[in-house]
């Protein structure tokens, strides 16, 4: 009688021969041995810190410390915040029951309710200053499964895994919270992280129903009550505050000092990865406050960059005024200085140029928003987080400017650019930390434009110097400069 193993071996050999393949494993017994070896290797990877190719000693020490911190936790469940019944209510009247797994606050928490379609990147989203004052609903059903990483810094002094040094969302709403996380970088759970930063987090909510309401009725305010917390008399509307002023730096900060090109980055709530993307491409980044007055700044910048940020652009009147000054000044030059903006930067640059802005019904947020380049007709998948847009209809277009990108879903504006000058901006996030990376090339194009215009300026200065002829009087040793007309 033929054994089942031999029969399987015979069938495998005949199948691979029939399709013209060379079998990599000759028998089931060999396959079993390989599987055992792989399982042993996997157990090794899961239990110790491994030094993969390209990881230096310092990085290996960081990994070892991360594993050491994780090993100190006897049980991921022991340190979890208390699980308390909670209620999530929309201003429009709909109410949802859930369970708190974050900070067990005893007071009402309210804010603008928005949703994101991102599948990954909840640490980056929650630390994005653009979410300031908002209750974030995740459409991805399972959240928290890979925990929260340590606050490691990169070579530029920026956070590796976060977009700022604080959580900016007012609260989060999820369908299913992963109580047990699993990731080699994780040092705490999402619930622990939220509790440590006093951020409420609710699970067990039908997020599909919430998103359906928001899509049909538009963005609205919402309130979270945990345990016996009492409802507030009035819900907080973050769009009635100057959120940009709240998240912006108060003094200039310089990153990658000594790099080839000086870039002024107007901080309206800049994500760390914007700074990183500029530094990696040879920029010395000068992060300046949202209301920085460039008419009083004597620094010779090679480029200007306007960051993302939260809230209503109408509150950034000082930024708009300063940008209008830059547009007028640089447009009058023979060789202007390049200007580029992202997200809020798109809205503010447009406002300075004369465009109108308006609030979208429920905004565009997530990592899967399609945007079409109107020059190449190429569609790219982008990361977005905004609730306002530019009016770009033919009767609203400003002379000298043109549409750059358009959203393939709702037709809203995704970017503008000047027809002849190096001024442009996009509404989405080309620096998206958790992806996609389809449009990170815009940083390459921007820095290449900076380099090109810097070379033109140097050529202009050289030509101007050649026009000045210095004549020295040999008897009195007096320098006389004659300028040609």
C-alpha positions in Angstrom: 0.0 0.0 0.0 1.4 3.4 -1.0 1.7 5.9 1.9 -0.1 9.2 1.9 3.2 11.0 2.0 4.6 9.1 -1.0 1.3 9.7 -2.9 1.5 13.4 -2.2 5.2 13.5 -3.3 4.2 11.8 -6.6 1.4 14.2 -7.2 3.6 17.2 -6.5 6.3 16.0 -8.9 3.8 15.3 -11.7 2.1 18.7 -11.3 5.4 20.6 -11.3 6.6 18.7 -14.3 3.3 19.2 -16.2 3.5 23.0 -15.8 7.2 23.2 -16.5 8.3 24.2 -12.9 11.4 23.0 -11.1 10.3 21.8 -7.7 12.1 23.8 -5.0 11.2 21.2 -2.3 11.4 17.5 -3.2 9.0 16.1 -0.7 6.4 16.8 2.0 8.9 15.6 4.6 11.3 18.3 3.4 8.5 20.8 3.4 7.8 19.9 7.0 11.4 20.4 8.0 11.5 23.8 6.3 8.3 24.8 8.1 9.8 23.8 11.4 12.9 25.8 10.7 10.8 28.9 9.7 8.7 28.5 12.9 11.9 28.5 15.0 13.2 31.6 13.2 9.9 33.4 13.7 9.9 32.6 17.4 13.4 34.0 17.6 12.3 37.2 15.9 9.3 37.5 18.2 11.3 37.0 21.4 14.5 39.0 20.9 15.7 42.2 19.2 17.3 41.3 15.8 19.9 43.4 14.1 18.7 43.4 10.4 21.0 44.5 7.6 21.8 48.2 7.6 21.0 48.8 11.3 23.9 50.4 13.1 24.9 49.9 16.7 23.1 53.0 18.0 19.9 51.9 16.3 20.3 48.4 17.6 20.6 49.9 21.1 17.3 51.8 20.6 15.6 48.6 19.5 17.0 46.8 22.5 15.6 49.5 24.8 12.2 49.3 23.1 12.1 45.6 23.7 13.3 46.1 27.3 10.5 48.6 27.9 8.0 46.2 26.5 9.4 43.3 28.5 8.9 45.3 31.7 5.1 45.2 31.2 3.9 42.1 33.0 0.6 42.2 31.1 -0.8 44.5 28.5 -4.2 44.3 30.2 -3.1 45.2 33.7 -2.2 48.8 32.9 -5.3 49.5 30.7 -7.5 52.5 31.7 -10.8 51.6 33.4 -13.6 50.5 31.0 -16.6 52.7 31.7 -19.9 53.1 29.8 -19.9 56.2 27.6 -22.2 58.1 25.3 -21.4 59.8 22.1 -24.0 62.3 20.9 -24.2 64.4 17.8 -25.6 68.0 17.8 -28.1 66.8 15.3 -29.6 64.5 17.9 -28.3 61.0 17.2 -26.8 59.2 20.2 -24.5 56.2 20.4 -23.6 54.0 23.4 -20.0 52.8 23.8 -17.3 52.0 26.3 -14.4 54.3 27.3 -10.9 52.9 26.9 -9.0 56.2 27.1 -8.9 58.9 29.7 -11.9 58.5 32.1 -12.8 62.2 32.2 -15.6 63.3 34.5 -16.5 66.3 32.4 -18.2 66.7 29.0 -15.9 66.8 26.0 -17.1 68.3 22.8 -15.7 69.4 19.4 -16.3 69.1 15.6 -16.9 65.5 14.6 -14.9 64.4 11.5 -14.0 61.0 10.0 -10.9 59.6 8.4 -10.7 56.6 6.0 -7.1 55.9 6.9 -6.4 52.2 7.4 -3.1 52.8 9.2 -1.2 55.6 10.9 -3.4 56.4 13.9 -0.4 57.7 15.9 0.5 60.1 13.1 -3.1 61.2 12.6 -3.8 61.9 16.3 -0.6 64.0 16.6 -1.3 66.0 13.4 -2.0 69.6 14.5 -4.6 69.9 11.7 -6.9 67.8 13.9 -6.8 70.4 16.7 -10.2 70.5 18.5 -11.8 67.7 16.5 -13.4 64.4 17.6 -11.9 61.9 15.1 -14.0 58.9 13.9 -12.0 56.0 12.4 -13.8 54.2 9.6 -11.3 51.4 9.8 -13.1 48.9 12.2 -10.1 47.7 14.1 -7.9 50.3 15.8 -4.9 49.9 18.2 -3.6 46.5 17.0 0.0 47.7 16.7 0.1 49.8 19.9 2.1 53.0 20.2 5.8 53.3 19.6 8.4 55.2 21.7 9.2 58.8 21.1 12.4 58.2 19.1 14.2 61.1 17.3 15.9 61.2 13.9 19.1 62.8 12.8 17.2 66.2 12.4 15.8 66.2 15.9 12.3 65.2 14.7 10.0 62.5 16.0 10.3 59.4 13.9 6.8 58.1 14.5 4.7 61.2 15.4 3.8 64.4 13.7 4.2 66.6 16.8 5.0 66.3 20.5 1.4 66.1 21.6 -2.0 64.6 20.7 -4.1 67.2 19.0 -7.5 65.4 18.5 -10.1 66.2 21.2 -11.2 62.5 21.3 -11.4 59.4 19.1 -14.3 57.1 18.3 -13.7 53.5 17.0 -15.8 50.5 16.3 -13.4 47.8 17.7 -10.4 48.5 20.0 -7.6 46.0 20.0 -7.0 45.4 23.7 -3.9 43.4 22.9 -1.4 45.0 20.6 1.5 43.4 18.8 4.4 45.3 17.2 8.2 45.2 17.9 8.3 49.0 18.3 5.3 49.3 20.6 5.9 50.4 24.2 2.3 51.0 25.3 -1.3 50.5 24.2 -3.4 53.1 22.4 -5.7 53.3 25.5 -2.7 53.9 27.8 -1.4 56.6 25.5 -4.8 58.3 25.3 -5.2 58.2 29.1 -1.7 59.6 29.7 -2.6 62.6 27.5 -6.1 63.0 28.9 -7.7 62.1 25.6 -11.1 60.3 25.7 -11.5 57.2 23.5 -14.7 55.4 22.9 -15.2 51.9 21.3 -18.2 49.8 20.4 -19.8 52.6 18.3 -21.3 51.9 14.9 -18.9 54.1 13.0 -20.5 53.3 9.7 -23.7 54.8 10.9 -21.8 57.9 12.2 -20.1 58.4 8.9 -23.3 57.9 7.0 -24.9 60.7 9.0 -21.9 63.0 8.5 -21.9 62.4 4.7 -25.6 63.0 4.4 -26.0 65.9 6.8 -22.4 67.4 6.8 -20.0 67.9 9.6 -21.5 68.7 13.0 -20.5 69.1 16.6 -20.5 66.2 19.0 -20.2 65.5 22.7 -18.8 62.6 24.7 -20.0 61.8 28.2 -18.1 59.1 30.3 -19.8 57.5 33.3 -21.8 60.1 35.2 -20.5 63.2 33.4 -23.2 65.8 32.8 -23.9 67.4 29.4 -22.5 70.8 28.7 -24.8 73.8 28.2 -23.1 74.6 25.0 -20.9 72.5 22.7 -17.5 73.8 21.8 -17.0 74.8 18.1 -13.2 74.9 17.3 -13.9 76.7 14.0 -14.7 79.8 16.0 -11.1 80.0 17.3 -7.8 80.8 15.8 -6.5 77.3 16.0 -3.4 78.1 13.9 -2.2 80.5 16.5 -2.7 77.8 19.2 -0.5 75.2 17.5 2.2 77.4 15.9 5.6 77.9 17.4 6.2 81.2 19.2 9.8 81.8 18.1 11.9 80.8 15.1 13.4 77.3 15.2 16.1 76.2 12.8 16.6 72.6 11.6 19.5 71.1 9.6 21.6 74.2 10.2 24.4 74.7 7.6 22.5 73.1 4.7 22.8 74.6 1.2 19.5 76.4 1.0 17.6 78.5 3.6 13.8 77.7 3.5 11.4 79.8 5.6 8.6 77.4 6.7 5.6 79.3 8.0 4.2 77.2 10.9 0.5 77.0 10.7 0.6 73.6 12.4 3.4 72.0 10.5 3.7 68.2 10.6 7.2 67.0 11.4 7.5 65.1 8.2 7.2 68.3 6.2 10.4 69.6 7.9 12.0 66.2 7.4 11.2 66.1 3.7 12.8 69.5 3.2 15.9 68.7 5.4 16.5 65.5 3.5 16.7 67.5 0.3 19.3 69.9 1.4 17.3 72.6 3.1 18.1 74.6 6.3 14.6 75.0 7.6 13.7 78.1 9.5 10.4 77.3 11.2 8.7 80.7 11.8 5.5 81.6 13.6 2.2 81.9 11.7 2.2 85.7 11.9 5.9 86.2 11.1 6.5 89.6 9.4 8.9 89.1 6.5 9.1 92.8 5.8 11.2 93.0 9.0 13.2 89.8 8.5 16.6 90.4 7.0 17.4 86.8 6.4 18.0 86.0 2.7 15.8 83.0 2.1 16.1 80.8 -1.0 12.5 79.7 -0.7 9.2 80.1 1.2 7.0 77.2 2.3 3.5 77.4 4.0 2.5 74.4 6.2 -0.7 72.6 6.9 -2.8 73.7 9.9 -6.2 73.4 11.6 -9.4 75.4 11.5 -10.8 78.3 9.5 -8.3 80.1 7.2 -10.2 83.4 7.7 -8.7 83.7 11.2 -5.2 83.8 9.7 -5.5 87.4 8.5 -1.9 88.2 9.6 -0.5 85.3 7.6 -2.6 86.3 4.6 -1.3 89.9 4.9 2.3 88.7 5.1 1.9 86.4 2.2 0.3 89.2 0.1 3.4 91.2 0.9 5.7 88.4 -0.3 3.7 87.9 -3.5 3.9 91.6 -4.4 7.6 91.9 -3.5 8.7 88.7 -5.3 6.6 89.3 -8.4 8.4 92.6 -8.9 11.8 91.0 -8.9 13.6 89.9 -12.0 14.2 86.6 -10.3 11.5 85.8 -7.7 11.9 83.5 -4.7 9.9 80.2 -5.0 6.8 79.8 -2.8 4.9 76.6 -2.1 2.1 75.6 0.2 0.4 72.5 1.6 -3.2 72.1 2.9 -3.8 75.2 4.9 -0.9 76.7 3.0 -2.9 76.2 -0.2 -5.9 78.1 1.3 -3.7 80.9 2.7 -1.7 81.4 -0.5 -4.9 81.5 -2.5 -6.5 84.0 -0.1 -3.4 86.2 -0.4 -3.7 86.0 -4.2 -7.4 87.0 -4.1 -9.3 83.7 -4.2 -12.3 82.9 -2.0 -12.5 79.9 0.3 -15.5 78.0 1.7 -16.3 75.2 4.1 -16.8 71.7 2.6 -19.9 69.7 3.8 -17.8 67.1 5.6 -14.3 67.7 4.4 -11.8 65.2 2.8 -9.8 63.2 5.3 -7.9 59.9 4.8 -5.1 58.2 2.8 -7.1 57.3 -0.3 -8.2 60.5 -1.9 -7.7 60.7 -5.7 -6.4 63.9 -7.2 -5.9 64.7 -10.9 -3.0 66.8 -12.2 -4.7 69.0 -14.7 -1.5 69.5 -16.7 -0.6 65.8 -17.1 -4.0 64.3 -16.5 -2.3 61.9 -14.1 -4.4 60.7 -11.1 -2.5 60.3 -7.8 -3.7 58.8 -4.5 -3.2 61.3 -1.8 -3.4 61.8 2.0 -5.8 64.6 3.0 -7.1 66.3 6.1 -9.0 69.5 5.4 -12.5 71.0 5.9 -12.2 74.0 3.7 -11.5 74.5 -0.1 -10.8 77.2 -2.7 -13.5 78.5 -5.0 -12.0 77.9 -8.4 -14.9 78.2 -10.9 -14.2 80.2 -14.0 -15.9 83.3 -12.6 -13.8 83.1 -9.4 -10.4 82.5 -10.9 -7.8 85.2 -10.2 -5.8 86.6 -13.2 -2.4 85.0 -13.6 -3.3 81.8 -11.7 -4.6 78.4 -12.8 -5.9 75.2 -11.3 -3.2 72.7 -10.5 -5.0 69.6 -9.1 -8.7 68.7 -8.7 -10.3 66.0 -6.5 -11.6 63.1 -8.6 -14.4 62.4 -6.1 -16.1 65.7 -5.4 -14.4 68.0 -7.9 -13.1 70.3 -5.2 -9.9 72.2 -5.7 -6.6 70.3 -4.8 -4.1 73.0 -5.8 -3.3 76.2 -7.7 -0.2 77.6 -9.3 0.9 80.8 -11.0 1.1 80.7 -14.8 4.5 82.4 -15.0 6.0 82.7 -11.5 7.3 79.9 -9.2 4.3 80.1 -6.8 2.2 77.0 -6.3 0.4 75.0 -3.6 -1.6 71.8 -3.1 -4.5 70.9 -0.8 -3.4 67.4 0.0 -0.3 66.1 1.9 2.6 65.0 -0.3 4.7 64.4 2.9 2.2 61.8 4.2 4.0 59.9 6.9 1.8 56.8 6.9 1.5 57.0 3.1 0.7 57.0 0.3 3.9 58.5 -1.2 2.6 59.1 -4.7 3.3 62.8 -4.6 6.4 63.2 -2.5 8.1 64.1 -5.8 6.7 67.6 -5.3 9.4 68.2 -2.7 12.0 67.2 -5.3 10.4 69.6 -7.8 10.2 72.4 -5.2 13.9 72.1 -4.2 14.9 71.8 -7.8 13.0 75.1 -8.5 14.8 76.7 -5.5 18.1 75.5 -6.8 17.3 76.8 -10.4 16.2 80.2 -9.2 19.1 80.5 -6.8 21.5 80.0 -9.7 19.6 82.6 -11.8 20.0 85.1 -8.9 23.7 84.4 -8.7 24.0 84.9 -12.4 22.1 88.2 -12.1 24.3 89.4 -9.3 27.4 88.5 -11.3 26.2 90.4 -14.3 25.3 93.4 -12.2 28.8 93.4 -10.6 30.4 93.3 -14.1 28.5 96.5 -14.9 30.3 98.3 -12.1 33.8 99.3 -13.0 36.1 100.2 -10.2 38.8 102.8 -11.0 41.6 103.5 -8.6 43.4 106.8 -8.5 47.1 105.9 -8.1 48.2 109.2 -6.5 45.4 109.6 -3.9 44.5 106.0 -3.6 40.8 106.8 -3.9 38.3 104.2 -5.2 35.8 105.6 -7.7 32.9 103.5 -8.9 31.3 104.2 -12.2 28.0 102.6 -13.0 27.0 102.1 -16.6 23.5 103.2 -17.5 
